[in-house]
Amino acid sequence: MIIKLMWYCSSLLSVIFILLSNPKSNTLSAFSFQSKILSLGSSQMFMQRFISFLVLMFFILTCLSLLFI
C-alpha cells in the first residue's frame, strides 16, 4: 500500500515539475508568480536532475509494485 502511495506522489510530482520547468531560463519562472509561491531560485540543472530522480523513482516503484502484487 505504501508503495502505491509513493508511486502516486512520484508521478504527480514529476508531472508538476515538468510543467513548471522552463528550458529557456536559468530559474524556475515559467509563470510570473511562480518564484514567489515556490521560493525556488534554483538553476535549470537542478530541476533536470530532480525530474530525472522522480522519473527514476517512478520506474523503480512501478517494478516494486508489480513484484508485490
PDB file of N, H, CA, C and O in Angstrom:
ATOM      1  N   MET A   1       0.811  -1.190   0.000  1.00  0.00           N
ATOM      2  CA  MET A   1       0.000   0.000   0.000  1.00  0.00           C
ATOM      3  C   MET A   1       0.859   1.261   0.000  1.00  0.00           C
ATOM      4  O   MET A   1       0.548   2.227  -0.696  1.00  0.00           O
ATOM      5  N   ILE A   2       1.926   1.251   0.770  1.00  0.00           N
ATOM      6  H   ILE A   2       2.179   0.466   1.336  1.00  0.00           H
ATOM      7  CA  ILE A   2       2.797   2.426   0.828  1.00  0.00           C
ATOM      8  C   ILE A   2       3.547   2.631  -0.491  1.00  0.00           C
ATOM      9  O   ILE A   2       3.877   3.758  -0.859  1.00  0.00           O
ATOM     10  N   ILE A   3       3.810   1.535  -1.191  1.00  0.00           N
ATOM     11  H   ILE A   3       3.543   0.619  -0.892  1.00  0.00           H
ATOM     12  CA  ILE A   3       4.486   1.640  -2.484  1.00  0.00           C
ATOM     13  C   ILE A   3       3.581   2.346  -3.486  1.00  0.00           C
ATOM     14  O   ILE A   3       4.042   3.174  -4.273  1.00  0.00           O
ATOM     15  N   LYS A   4       2.301   2.019  -3.455  1.00  0.00           N
ATOM     16  H   LYS A   4       1.927   1.346  -2.816  1.00  0.00           H
ATOM     17  CA  LYS A   4       1.342   2.674  -4.356  1.00  0.00           C
ATOM     18  C   LYS A   4       1.221   4.160  -4.050  1.00  0.00           C
ATOM     19  O   LYS A   4       1.141   4.981  -4.964  1.00  0.00           O
ATOM     20  N   LEU A   5       1.206   4.503  -2.779  1.00  0.00           N
ATOM     21  H   LEU A   5       1.270   3.836  -2.037  1.00  0.00           H
ATOM     22  CA  LEU A   5       1.123   5.909  -2.392  1.00  0.00           C
ATOM     23  C   LEU A   5       2.350   6.676  -2.862  1.00  0.00           C
ATOM     24  O   LEU A   5       2.235   7.779  -3.397  1.00  0.00           O
ATOM     25  N   MET A   6       3.516   6.094  -2.661  1.00  0.00           N
ATOM     26  H   MET A   6       3.610   5.199  -2.227  1.00  0.00           H
ATOM     27  CA  MET A   6       4.746   6.734  -3.138  1.00  0.00           C
ATOM     28  C   MET A   6       4.764   6.813  -4.663  1.00  0.00           C
ATOM     29  O   MET A   6       5.287   7.770  -5.234  1.00  0.00           O
ATOM     30  N   TRP A   7       4.195   5.811  -5.313  1.00  0.00           N
ATOM     31  H   TRP A   7       3.770   5.033  -4.849  1.00  0.00           H
ATOM     32  CA  TRP A   7       4.120   5.794  -6.771  1.00  0.00           C
ATOM     33  C   TRP A   7       3.253   6.941  -7.270  1.00  0.00           C
ATOM     34  O   TRP A   7       3.617   7.631  -8.222  1.00  0.00           O
ATOM     35  N   TYR A   8       2.107   7.146  -6.628  1.00  0.00           N
ATOM     36  H   TYR A   8       1.811   6.585  -5.855  1.00  0.00           H
ATOM     37  CA  TYR A   8       1.225   8.249  -7.000  1.00  0.00           C
ATOM     38  C   TYR A   8       1.900   9.599  -6.770  1.00  0.00           C
ATOM     39  O   TYR A   8       1.816  10.491  -7.614  1.00  0.00           O
ATOM     40  N   CYS A   9       2.558   9.742  -5.648  1.00  0.00           N
ATOM     41  H   CYS A   9       2.627   9.017  -4.962  1.00  0.00           H
ATOM     42  CA  CYS A   9       3.250  11.005  -5.342  1.00  0.00           C
ATOM     43  C   CYS A   9       4.374  11.274  -6.337  1.00  0.00           C
ATOM     44  O   CYS A   9       4.543  12.403  -6.798  1.00  0.00           O
ATOM     45  N   SER A  10       5.126  10.256  -6.662  1.00  0.00           N
ATOM     46  H   SER A  10       4.989   9.339  -6.287  1.00  0.00           H
ATOM     47  CA  SER A  10       6.220  10.408  -7.609  1.00  0.00           C
ATOM     48  C   SER A  10       5.709  10.813  -8.990  1.00  0.00           C
ATOM     49  O   SER A  10       6.286  11.689  -9.635  1.00  0.00           O
ATOM     50  N   SER A  11       4.649  10.188  -9.435  1.00  0.00           N
ATOM     51  H   SER A  11       4.181   9.476  -8.911  1.00  0.00           H
ATOM     52  CA  SER A  11       4.114  10.525 -10.752  1.00  0.00           C
ATOM     53  C   SER A  11       3.522  11.928 -10.773  1.00  0.00           C
ATOM     54  O   SER A  11       3.713  12.669 -11.737  1.00  0.00           O
ATOM     55  N   LEU A  12       2.811  12.291  -9.723  1.00  0.00           N
ATOM     56  H   LEU A  12       2.656  11.689  -8.940  1.00  0.00           H
ATOM     57  CA  LEU A  12       2.221  13.618  -9.664  1.00  0.00           C
ATOM     58  C   LEU A  12       3.288  14.707  -9.595  1.00  0.00           C
ATOM     59  O   LEU A  12       3.196  15.714 -10.296  1.00  0.00           O
ATOM     60  N   LEU A  13       4.291  14.507  -8.757  1.00  0.00           N
ATOM     61  H   LEU A  13       4.365  13.688  -8.187  1.00  0.00           H
ATOM     62  CA  LEU A  13       5.362  15.493  -8.649  1.00  0.00           C
ATOM     63  C   LEU A  13       6.167  15.620  -9.941  1.00  0.00           C
ATOM     64  O   LEU A  13       6.573  16.721 -10.316  1.00  0.00           O
ATOM     65  N   SER A  14       6.395  14.509 -10.614  1.00  0.00           N
ATOM     66  H   SER A  14       6.065  13.616 -10.310  1.00  0.00           H
ATOM     67  CA  SER A  14       7.147  14.594 -11.869  1.00  0.00           C
ATOM     68  C   SER A  14       6.367  15.368 -12.918  1.00  0.00           C
ATOM     69  O   SER A  14       6.955  16.161 -13.654  1.00  0.00           O
ATOM     70  N   VAL A  15       5.071  15.160 -13.005  1.00  0.00           N
ATOM     71  H   VAL A  15       4.594  14.516 -12.408  1.00  0.00           H
ATOM     72  CA  VAL A  15       4.255  15.914 -13.967  1.00  0.00           C
ATOM     73  C   VAL A  15       4.239  17.396 -13.612  1.00  0.00           C
ATOM     74  O   VAL A  15       4.361  18.245 -14.495  1.00  0.00           O
ATOM     75  N   ILE A  16       4.091  17.710 -12.344  1.00  0.00           N
ATOM     76  H   ILE A  16       3.992  17.020 -11.627  1.00  0.00           H
ATOM     77  CA  ILE A  16       4.058  19.108 -11.914  1.00  0.00           C
ATOM     78  C   ILE A  16       5.379  19.802 -12.220  1.00  0.00           C
ATOM     79  O   ILE A  16       5.384  20.906 -12.762  1.00  0.00           O
ATOM     80  N   PHE A  17       6.495  19.172 -11.881  1.00  0.00           N
ATOM     81  H   PHE A  17       6.491  18.275 -11.440  1.00  0.00           H
ATOM     82  CA  PHE A  17       7.780  19.817 -12.103  1.00  0.00           C
ATOM     83  C   PHE A  17       8.159  19.881 -13.577  1.00  0.00           C
ATOM     84  O   PHE A  17       8.874  20.794 -13.988  1.00  0.00           O
ATOM     85  N   ILE A  18       7.697  18.939 -14.370  1.00  0.00           N
ATOM     86  H   ILE A  18       7.116  18.197 -14.036  1.00  0.00           H
ATOM     87  CA  ILE A  18       7.933  19.024 -15.810  1.00  0.00           C
ATOM     88  C   ILE A  18       7.158  20.197 -16.389  1.00  0.00           C
ATOM     89  O   ILE A  18       7.674  20.917 -17.244  1.00  0.00           O
ATOM     90  N   LEU A  19       5.939  20.396 -15.939  1.00  0.00           N
ATOM     91  H   LEU A  19       5.520  19.811 -15.244  1.00  0.00           H
ATOM     92  CA  LEU A  19       5.153  21.524 -16.427  1.00  0.00           C
ATOM     93  C   LEU A  19       5.682  22.861 -15.929  1.00  0.00           C
ATOM     94  O   LEU A  19       5.555  23.870 -16.623  1.00  0.00           O
ATOM     95  N   LEU A  20       6.269  22.885 -14.745  1.00  0.00           N
ATOM     96  H   LEU A  20       6.372  22.065 -14.181  1.00  0.00           H
ATOM     97  CA  LEU A  20       6.785  24.135 -14.193  1.00  0.00           C
ATOM     98  C   LEU A  20       8.150  24.531 -14.738  1.00  0.00           C
ATOM     99  O   LEU A  20       8.513  25.707 -14.708  1.00  0.00           O
ATOM    100  N   SER A  21       8.898  23.574 -15.228  1.00  0.00           N
ATOM    101  H   SER A  21       8.603  22.618 -15.253  1.00  0.00           H
ATOM    102  CA  SER A  21      10.243  23.900 -15.693  1.00  0.00           C
ATOM    103  C   SER A  21      10.180  24.651 -17.016  1.00  0.00           C
ATOM    104  O   SER A  21       9.346  24.371 -17.876  1.00  0.00           O
ATOM    105  N   ASN A  22      11.069  25.596 -17.149  1.00  0.00           N
ATOM    106  H   ASN A  22      11.747  25.824 -16.450  1.00  0.00           H
ATOM    107  CA  ASN A  22      11.153  26.415 -18.349  1.00  0.00           C
ATOM    108  C   ASN A  22      12.563  26.284 -18.907  1.00  0.00           C
ATOM    109  O   ASN A  22      13.496  26.822 -18.311  1.00  0.00           O
ATOM    110  N   PRO A  23      12.756  25.593 -20.020  1.00  0.00           N
ATOM    111  CA  PRO A  23      14.103  25.360 -20.532  1.00  0.00           C
ATOM    112  C   PRO A  23      14.785  26.604 -21.081  1.00  0.00           C
ATOM    113  O   PRO A  23      15.993  26.584 -21.320  1.00  0.00           O
ATOM    114  N   LYS A  24      14.050  27.674 -21.285  1.00  0.00           N
ATOM    115  H   LYS A  24      13.069  27.691 -21.091  1.00  0.00           H
ATOM    116  CA  LYS A  24      14.647  28.890 -21.845  1.00  0.00           C
ATOM    117  C   LYS A  24      15.259  29.799 -20.798  1.00  0.00           C
ATOM    118  O   LYS A  24      15.968  30.744 -21.142  1.00  0.00           O
ATOM    119  N   SER A  25      14.998  29.531 -19.521  1.00  0.00           N
ATOM    120  H   SER A  25      14.422  28.763 -19.241  1.00  0.00           H
ATOM    121  CA  SER A  25      15.551  30.381 -18.476  1.00  0.00           C
ATOM    122  C   SER A  25      16.391  29.558 -17.512  1.00  0.00           C
ATOM    123  O   SER A  25      16.347  28.328 -17.519  1.00  0.00           O
ATOM    124  N   ASN A  26      17.159  30.261 -16.680  1.00  0.00           N
ATOM    125  H   ASN A  26      17.194  31.261 -16.675  1.00  0.00           H
ATOM    126  CA  ASN A  26      18.021  29.584 -15.710  1.00  0.00           C
ATOM    127  C   ASN A  26      17.337  29.372 -14.376  1.00  0.00           C
ATOM    128  O   ASN A  26      17.871  28.679 -13.510  1.00  0.00           O
ATOM    129  N   THR A  27      16.183  29.948 -14.200  1.00  0.00           N
ATOM    130  H   THR A  27      15.749  30.511 -14.903  1.00  0.00           H
ATOM    131  CA  THR A  27      15.461  29.791 -12.940  1.00  0.00           C
ATOM    132  C   THR A  27      14.096  29.204 -13.194  1.00  0.00           C
ATOM    133  O   THR A  27      13.657  29.076 -14.336  1.00  0.00           O
ATOM    134  N   LEU A  28      13.442  28.856 -12.132  1.00  0.00           N
ATOM    135  H   LEU A  28      13.799  28.961 -11.204  1.00  0.00           H
ATOM    136  CA  LEU A  28      12.107  28.277 -12.200  1.00  0.00           C
ATOM    137  C   LEU A  28      11.101  29.422 -12.269  1.00  0.00           C
ATOM    138  O   LEU A  28      10.542  29.818 -11.246  1.00  0.00           O
ATOM    139  N   SER A  29      10.868  29.954 -13.464  1.00  0.00           N
ATOM    140  H   SER A  29      11.322  29.632 -14.294  1.00  0.00           H
ATOM    141  CA  SER A  29       9.948  31.089 -13.585  1.00  0.00           C
ATOM    142  C   SER A  29       9.103  30.977 -14.838  1.00  0.00           C
ATOM    143  O   SER A  29       9.086  31.893 -15.661  1.00  0.00           O
ATOM    144  N   ALA A  30       8.412  29.881 -14.988  1.00  0.00           N
ATOM    145  H   ALA A  30       8.425  29.137 -14.320  1.00  0.00           H
ATOM    146  CA  ALA A  30       7.531  29.710 -16.139  1.00  0.00           C
ATOM    147  C   ALA A  30       6.345  30.664 -16.050  1.00  0.00           C
ATOM    148  O   ALA A  30       5.837  31.122 -17.073  1.00  0.00           O
ATOM    149  N   PHE A  31       5.910  30.961 -14.851  1.00  0.00           N
ATOM    150  H   PHE A  31       6.323  30.589 -14.019  1.00  0.00           H
ATOM    151  CA  PHE A  31       4.858  31.936 -14.626  1.00  0.00           C
ATOM    152  C   PHE A  31       5.427  33.060 -13.773  1.00  0.00           C
ATOM    153  O   PHE A  31       6.401  32.854 -13.050  1.00  0.00           O
ATOM    154  N   SER A  32       4.841  34.227 -13.848  1.00  0.00           N
ATOM    155  H   SER A  32       4.050  34.394 -14.435  1.00  0.00           H
ATOM    156  CA  SER A  32       5.395  35.373 -13.128  1.00  0.00           C
ATOM    157  C   SER A  32       5.295  35.216 -11.618  1.00  0.00           C
ATOM    158  O   SER A  32       6.184  35.676 -10.901  1.00  0.00           O
ATOM    159  N   PHE A  33       4.250  34.583 -11.115  1.00  0.00           N
ATOM    160  H   PHE A  33       3.528  34.209 -11.698  1.00  0.00           H
ATOM    161  CA  PHE A  33       4.063  34.425  -9.676  1.00  0.00           C
ATOM    162  C   PHE A  33       4.696  33.157  -9.134  1.00  0.00           C
ATOM    163  O   PHE A  33       4.653  32.905  -7.930  1.00  0.00           O
ATOM    164  N   GLN A  34       5.278  32.365 -10.004  1.00  0.00           N
ATOM    165  H   GLN A  34       5.313  32.570 -10.982  1.00  0.00           H
ATOM    166  CA  GLN A  34       5.753  31.038  -9.617  1.00  0.00           C
ATOM    167  C   GLN A  34       6.909  31.099  -8.627  1.00  0.00           C
ATOM    168  O   GLN A  34       6.913  30.365  -7.639  1.00  0.00           O
ATOM    169  N   SER A  35       7.879  31.956  -8.873  1.00  0.00           N
ATOM    170  H   SER A  35       7.876  32.553  -9.676  1.00  0.00           H
ATOM    171  CA  SER A  35       9.028  32.017  -7.977  1.00  0.00           C
ATOM    172  C   SER A  35       8.643  32.571  -6.617  1.00  0.00           C
ATOM    173  O   SER A  35       9.280  32.244  -5.615  1.00  0.00           O
ATOM    174  N   LYS A  36       7.607  33.405  -6.562  1.00  0.00           N
ATOM    175  H   LYS A  36       7.089  33.670  -7.376  1.00  0.00           H
ATOM    176  CA  LYS A  36       7.159  33.925  -5.276  1.00  0.00           C
ATOM    177  C   LYS A  36       6.481  32.840  -4.445  1.00  0.00           C
ATOM    178  O   LYS A  36       6.655  32.780  -3.228  1.00  0.00           O
ATOM    179  N   ILE A  37       5.710  31.987  -5.108  1.00  0.00           N
ATOM    180  H   ILE A  37       5.568  32.035  -6.097  1.00  0.00           H
ATOM    181  CA  ILE A  37       4.991  30.930  -4.388  1.00  0.00           C
ATOM    182  C   ILE A  37       5.947  29.841  -3.922  1.00  0.00           C
ATOM    183  O   ILE A  37       5.910  29.428  -2.763  1.00  0.00           O
ATOM    184  N   LEU A  38       6.801  29.380  -4.826  1.00  0.00           N
ATOM    185  H   LEU A  38       6.831  29.716  -5.768  1.00  0.00           H
ATOM    186  CA  LEU A  38       7.670  28.247  -4.506  1.00  0.00           C
ATOM    187  C   LEU A  38       8.966  28.663  -3.824  1.00  0.00           C
ATOM    188  O   LEU A  38       9.604  27.837  -3.170  1.00  0.00           O
ATOM    189  N   SER A  39       9.367  29.909  -3.960  1.00  0.00           N
ATOM    190  H   SER A  39       8.849  30.579  -4.491  1.00  0.00           H
ATOM    191  CA  SER A  39      10.604  30.436  -3.382  1.00  0.00           C
ATOM    192  C   SER A  39      11.821  29.640  -3.814  1.00  0.00           C
ATOM    193  O   SER A  39      12.728  29.390  -3.021  1.00  0.00           O
ATOM    194  N   LEU A  40      11.834  29.247  -5.071  1.00  0.00           N
ATOM    195  H   LEU A  40      11.097  29.451  -5.716  1.00  0.00           H
ATOM    196  CA  LEU A  40      12.971  28.499  -5.592  1.00  0.00           C
ATOM    197  C   LEU A  40      13.721  29.353  -6.593  1.00  0.00           C
ATOM    198  O   LEU A  40      13.160  29.764  -7.609  1.00  0.00           O
ATOM    199  N   GLY A  41      14.968  29.619  -6.317  1.00  0.00           N
ATOM    200  H   GLY A  41      15.423  29.285  -5.492  1.00  0.00           H
ATOM    201  CA  GLY A  41      15.816  30.326  -7.248  1.00  0.00           C
ATOM    202  C   GLY A  41      16.854  29.388  -7.810  1.00  0.00           C
ATOM    203  O   GLY A  41      17.980  29.796  -8.094  1.00  0.00           O
ATOM    204  N   SER A  42      16.487  28.144  -7.970  1.00  0.00           N
ATOM    205  H   SER A  42      15.572  27.812  -7.739  1.00  0.00           H
ATOM    206  CA  SER A  42      17.444  27.124  -8.369  1.00  0.00           C
ATOM    207  C   SER A  42      17.699  27.160  -9.859  1.00  0.00           C
ATOM    208  O   SER A  42      16.929  27.739 -10.626  1.00  0.00           O
ATOM    209  N   SER A  43      18.767  26.547 -10.246  1.00  0.00           N
ATOM    210  H   SER A  43      19.392  26.077  -9.624  1.00  0.00           H
ATOM    211  CA  SER A  43      19.137  26.533 -11.649  1.00  0.00           C
ATOM    212  C   SER A  43      18.390  25.452 -12.411  1.00  0.00           C
ATOM    213  O   SER A  43      17.761  24.573 -11.822  1.00  0.00           O
ATOM    214  N   GLN A  44      18.470  25.534 -13.720  1.00  0.00           N
ATOM    215  H   GLN A  44      18.980  26.248 -14.199  1.00  0.00           H
ATOM    216  CA  GLN A  44      17.789  24.556 -14.569  1.00  0.00           C
ATOM    217  C   GLN A  44      18.412  23.173 -14.413  1.00  0.00           C
ATOM    218  O   GLN A  44      17.714  22.168 -14.544  1.00  0.00           O
ATOM    219  N   MET A  45      19.692  23.107 -14.141  1.00  0.00           N
ATOM    220  H   MET A  45      20.259  23.923 -14.034  1.00  0.00           H
ATOM    221  CA  MET A  45      20.359  21.819 -13.959  1.00  0.00           C
ATOM    222  C   MET A  45      19.792  21.072 -12.756  1.00  0.00           C
ATOM    223  O   MET A  45      19.584  19.860 -12.814  1.00  0.00           O
ATOM    224  N   PHE A  46      19.544  21.789 -11.679  1.00  0.00           N
ATOM    225  H   PHE A  46      19.713  22.773 -11.631  1.00  0.00           H
ATOM    226  CA  PHE A  46      18.941  21.159 -10.504  1.00  0.00           C
ATOM    227  C   PHE A  46      17.557  20.621 -10.831  1.00  0.00           C
ATOM    228  O   PHE A  46      17.205  19.517 -10.414  1.00  0.00           O
ATOM    229  N   MET A  47      16.774  21.387 -11.573  1.00  0.00           N
ATOM    230  H   MET A  47      17.061  22.283 -11.912  1.00  0.00           H
ATOM    231  CA  MET A  47      15.428  20.950 -11.948  1.00  0.00           C
ATOM    232  C   MET A  47      15.487  19.701 -12.815  1.00  0.00           C
ATOM    233  O   MET A  47      14.687  18.783 -12.637  1.00  0.00           O
ATOM    234  N   GLN A  48      16.419  19.662 -13.744  1.00  0.00           N
ATOM    235  H   GLN A  48      17.069  20.408 -13.889  1.00  0.00           H
ATOM    236  CA  GLN A  48      16.547  18.485 -14.603  1.00  0.00           C
ATOM    237  C   GLN A  48      16.946  17.256 -13.803  1.00  0.00           C
ATOM    238  O   GLN A  48      16.431  16.164 -14.043  1.00  0.00           O
ATOM    239  N   ARG A  49      17.852  17.425 -12.861  1.00  0.00           N
ATOM    240  H   ARG A  49      18.270  18.312 -12.666  1.00  0.00           H
ATOM    241  CA  ARG A  49      18.263  16.298 -12.026  1.00  0.00           C
ATOM    242  C   ARG A  49      17.136  15.829 -11.119  1.00  0.00           C
ATOM    243  O   ARG A  49      16.963  14.629 -10.910  1.00  0.00           O
ATOM    244  N   PHE A  50      16.378  16.761 -10.586  1.00  0.00           N
ATOM    245  H   PHE A  50      16.519  17.736 -10.756  1.00  0.00           H
ATOM    246  CA  PHE A  50      15.263  16.407  -9.712  1.00  0.00           C
ATOM    247  C   PHE A  50      14.173  15.688 -10.498  1.00  0.00           C
ATOM    248  O   PHE A  50      13.599  14.715 -10.008  1.00  0.00           O
ATOM    249  N   ILE A  51      13.883  16.152 -11.704  1.00  0.00           N
ATOM    250  H   ILE A  51      14.350  16.942 -12.102  1.00  0.00           H
ATOM    251  CA  ILE A  51      12.896  15.490 -12.552  1.00  0.00           C
ATOM    252  C   ILE A  51      13.384  14.102 -12.934  1.00  0.00           C
ATOM    253  O   ILE A  51      12.601  13.152 -12.952  1.00  0.00           O
ATOM    254  N   SER A  52      14.670  13.976 -13.238  1.00  0.00           N
ATOM    255  H   SER A  52      15.306  14.747 -13.224  1.00  0.00           H
ATOM    256  CA  SER A  52      15.228  12.662 -13.553  1.00  0.00           C
ATOM    257  C   SER A  52      15.115  11.715 -12.367  1.00  0.00           C
ATOM    258  O   SER A  52      14.802  10.536 -12.534  1.00  0.00           O
ATOM    259  N   PHE A  53      15.367  12.228 -11.179  1.00  0.00           N
ATOM    260  H   PHE A  53      15.621  13.186 -11.043  1.00  0.00           H
ATOM    261  CA  PHE A  53      15.229  11.421  -9.972  1.00  0.00           C
ATOM    262  C   PHE A  53      13.790  10.963  -9.783  1.00  0.00           C
ATOM    263  O   PHE A  53      13.548   9.805  -9.443  1.00  0.00           O
ATOM    264  N   LEU A  54      12.834  11.858  -9.999  1.00  0.00           N
ATOM    265  H   LEU A  54      13.030  12.799 -10.276  1.00  0.00           H
ATOM    266  CA  LEU A  54      11.424  11.498  -9.849  1.00  0.00           C
ATOM    267  C   LEU A  54      10.993  10.451 -10.872  1.00  0.00           C
ATOM    268  O   LEU A  54      10.232   9.540 -10.546  1.00  0.00           O
ATOM    269  N   VAL A  55      11.470  10.576 -12.091  1.00  0.00           N
ATOM    270  H   VAL A  55      12.088  11.317 -12.356  1.00  0.00           H
ATOM    271  CA  VAL A  55      11.125   9.599 -13.119  1.00  0.00           C
ATOM    272  C   VAL A  55      11.748   8.243 -12.793  1.00  0.00           C
ATOM    273  O   VAL A  55      11.114   7.203 -12.973  1.00  0.00           O
ATOM    274  N   LEU A  56      12.988   8.260 -12.314  1.00  0.00           N
ATOM    275  H   LEU A  56      13.503   9.105 -12.168  1.00  0.00           H
ATOM    276  CA  LEU A  56      13.640   7.019 -11.914  1.00  0.00           C
ATOM    277  C   LEU A  56      12.890   6.359 -10.754  1.00  0.00           C
ATOM    278  O   LEU A  56      12.699   5.143 -10.748  1.00  0.00           O
ATOM    279  N   MET A  57      12.470   7.152  -9.788  1.00  0.00           N
ATOM    280  H   MET A  57      12.625   8.139  -9.793  1.00  0.00           H
ATOM    281  CA  MET A  57      11.695   6.608  -8.671  1.00  0.00           C
ATOM    282  C   MET A  57      10.365   6.038  -9.162  1.00  0.00           C
ATOM    283  O   MET A  57       9.895   5.024  -8.645  1.00  0.00           O
ATOM    284  N   PHE A  58       9.769   6.676 -10.141  1.00  0.00           N
ATOM    285  H   PHE A  58      10.151   7.499 -10.561  1.00  0.00           H
ATOM    286  CA  PHE A  58       8.522   6.179 -10.707  1.00  0.00           C
ATOM    287  C   PHE A  58       8.720   4.780 -11.294  1.00  0.00           C
ATOM    288  O   PHE A  58       7.911   3.885 -11.048  1.00  0.00           O
ATOM    289  N   PHE A  59       9.786   4.588 -12.064  1.00  0.00           N
ATOM    290  H   PHE A  59      10.443   5.315 -12.264  1.00  0.00           H
ATOM    291  CA  PHE A  59      10.034   3.284 -12.664  1.00  0.00           C
ATOM    292  C   PHE A  59      10.402   2.229 -11.625  1.00  0.00           C
ATOM    293  O   PHE A  59       9.979   1.078 -11.734  1.00  0.00           O
ATOM    294  N   ILE A  60      11.177   2.608 -10.632  1.00  0.00           N
ATOM    295  H   ILE A  60      11.521   3.543 -10.544  1.00  0.00           H
ATOM    296  CA  ILE A  60      11.538   1.663  -9.574  1.00  0.00           C
ATOM    297  C   ILE A  60      10.292   1.253  -8.778  1.00  0.00           C
ATOM    298  O   ILE A  60      10.103   0.075  -8.478  1.00  0.00           O
ATOM    299  N   LEU A  61       9.467   2.209  -8.449  1.00  0.00           N
ATOM    300  H   LEU A  61       9.621   3.167  -8.693  1.00  0.00           H
ATOM    301  CA  LEU A  61       8.252   1.897  -7.696  1.00  0.00           C
ATOM    302  C   LEU A  61       7.265   1.088  -8.544  1.00  0.00           C
ATOM    303  O   LEU A  61       6.509   0.277  -8.009  1.00  0.00           O
ATOM    304  N   THR A  62       7.269   1.304  -9.849  1.00  0.00           N
ATOM    305  H   THR A  62       7.883   1.963 -10.283  1.00  0.00           H
ATOM    306  CA  THR A  62       6.426   0.501 -10.728  1.00  0.00           C
ATOM    307  C   THR A  62       6.877  -0.956 -10.698  1.00  0.00           C
ATOM    308  O   THR A  62       6.052  -1.865 -10.603  1.00  0.00           O
ATOM    309  N   CYS A  63       8.173  -1.173 -10.776  1.00  0.00           N
ATOM    310  H   CYS A  63       8.843  -0.435 -10.853  1.00  0.00           H
ATOM    311  CA  CYS A  63       8.698  -2.549 -10.716  1.00  0.00           C
ATOM    312  C   CYS A  63       8.408  -3.189  -9.364  1.00  0.00           C
ATOM    313  O   CYS A  63       8.038  -4.361  -9.302  1.00  0.00           O
ATOM    314  N   LEU A  64       8.572  -2.438  -8.292  1.00  0.00           N
ATOM    315  H   LEU A  64       8.873  -1.485  -8.343  1.00  0.00           H
ATOM    316  CA  LEU A  64       8.297  -2.982  -6.963  1.00  0.00           C
ATOM    317  C   LEU A  64       6.819  -3.313  -6.775  1.00  0.00           C
ATOM    318  O   LEU A  64       6.470  -4.317  -6.155  1.00  0.00           O
ATOM    319  N   SER A  65       5.972  -2.469  -7.311  1.00  0.00           N
ATOM    320  H   SER A  65       6.255  -1.653  -7.815  1.00  0.00           H
ATOM    321  CA  SER A  65       4.542  -2.753  -7.164  1.00  0.00           C
ATOM    322  C   SER A  65       4.131  -3.973  -7.968  1.00  0.00           C
ATOM    323  O   SER A  65       3.216  -4.693  -7.570  1.00  0.00           O
ATOM    324  N   LEU A  66       4.791  -4.216  -9.090  1.00  0.00           N
ATOM    325  H   LEU A  66       5.535  -3.630  -9.413  1.00  0.00           H
ATOM    326  CA  LEU A  66       4.491  -5.412  -9.864  1.00  0.00           C
ATOM    327  C   LEU A  66       5.000  -6.688  -9.181  1.00  0.00           C
ATOM    328  O   LEU A  66       4.400  -7.753  -9.322  1.00  0.00           O
ATOM    329  N   LEU A  67       6.089  -6.573  -8.455  1.00  0.00           N
ATOM    330  H   LEU A  67       6.576  -5.708  -8.341  1.00  0.00           H
ATOM    331  CA  LEU A  67       6.632  -7.714  -7.744  1.00  0.00           C
ATOM    332  C   LEU A  67       5.795  -8.105  -6.534  1.00  0.00           C
ATOM    333  O   LEU A  67       5.716  -9.282  -6.182  1.00  0.00           O
ATOM    334  N   PHE A  68       5.172  -7.122  -5.899  1.00  0.00           N
ATOM    335  H   PHE A  68       5.236  -6.166  -6.185  1.00  0.00           H
ATOM    336  CA  PHE A  68       4.464  -7.375  -4.635  1.00  0.00           C
ATOM    337  C   PHE A  68       2.945  -7.398  -4.792  1.00  0.00           C
ATOM    338  O   PHE A  68       2.226  -7.125  -3.832  1.00  0.00           O
ATOM    339  N   ILE A  69       2.461  -7.708  -5.952  1.00  0.00           N
ATOM    340  H   ILE A  69       3.046  -7.930  -6.733  1.00  0.00           H
ATOM    341  CA  ILE A  69       1.000  -7.805  -6.137  1.00  0.00           C
ATOM    342  C   ILE A  69       0.491  -9.095  -5.546  1.00  0.00           C
ATOM    343  O   ILE A  69      -0.709  -9.366  -5.597  1.00  0.00           O
TER     344      ILE A  69
END
